[in-house]
Amino acid sequence: MNTEQFEGHTPGPWVAKFDEHGVEGSLVVEGNNDGEFGSYASPLWVGESDKNMPDARLIAAAPDLLAEVKRLREEVYNLTRANDTAWALLEVAGEEE
């Protein structure tokens, strides 16, 4: 996944909630844009129940999920470098025997 395509997105936290001012029954995701919250229309629609609320929550979690992907990539990179270093040291130690 190319995470660079998401640079410049509205920073979190985002919140999923029922739209109080728009079409009755629609869901929106609100995000904090430079200290001002703004609503972004969601493609989700709630009919007879709020069965789509988990999808709205997943959309709202996007900034946190993206941050976690980036953090885990960095951790994997660091662990890989540490592993490579350990193998190189073992090879040097084996050559000295």
N, C-alpha and C positions, 0 to 999 in steps of 0.2 A: 504494500500500500504506500503510495506516495503521499506522505503527510504534508508536503509543501503546498499541495493544492488547497489546503484549508487555512493557510496563513491569511491573517486579516479578518478572520471570522469574529462575530460578536463574542466577547469574552463571557465566560460563565460567572456566576451560576445562571442556568436557565431553569425556568419553572413551567411545568405543564399544568394547565387549568382550563376550566370551562370559560368560554368567552362571555363576559358579563355585558359587553356593550355591542357585540356583533350579532350574528345570526344565532338564534336560540339553538342550543344543542351542539354548537361547534366547539372544537378544542383549539387552543392557541398555545404557543410556546413563547414565553417572555424571556428576553435576555437583557443583560446590563450593557449598555453601549455608552461608555464614557460617563458613567454615573446616572444615566437616564434609562429607565426601563422602557422597552418598546415591545409591542406584540407582533408576532410573526404568524401569519395564517398557516394553519396546519392542514394537510390534506386529509386529516382524520375527521370522521363524522360520527357523532354519537346518536344512535336512533333510540331504540327501546331501552338500552342499558348503557353503562359506561364501560363496555367490554373493550373499547379502543383506548382507554386510559393507559394501560401498560405500554402501548405503542407510543403514546404521547410522552410518557415518562422516559422511554428509551431515547426518543429524539432530544428531550431536554437534557439527558445525561451526556450528550455528544461532546461537549467541551471537556468534561471530566474523563471520558473514555479516550479521547484524543491525547490528553495529557498523560494518561497511564500508558498508552501505546508508546509514546515518546520516551517516557521514563524507563519502561522495560527494554526498549531497544538500546538505550544507553547502558543499562545494566548488563545486557547480553554482550554488548561490545566490550565493556570493561572486563567481564569474566573471560571472554575469549582471549583478550590480550594477556590477562593474568595466566591463563592456561598455556598459551604459547610461550610465555616467559618461563614458566615452570618446566616445560618440556625442554627448552633450550638449556636451562641450568642442569637438568638431569643428564642431558647429552654431554655437557662440558664435564660434569662430575664423573661420568663414565669413561671419558677419554683420559682423565687424570689417573685412573686406577692402574 
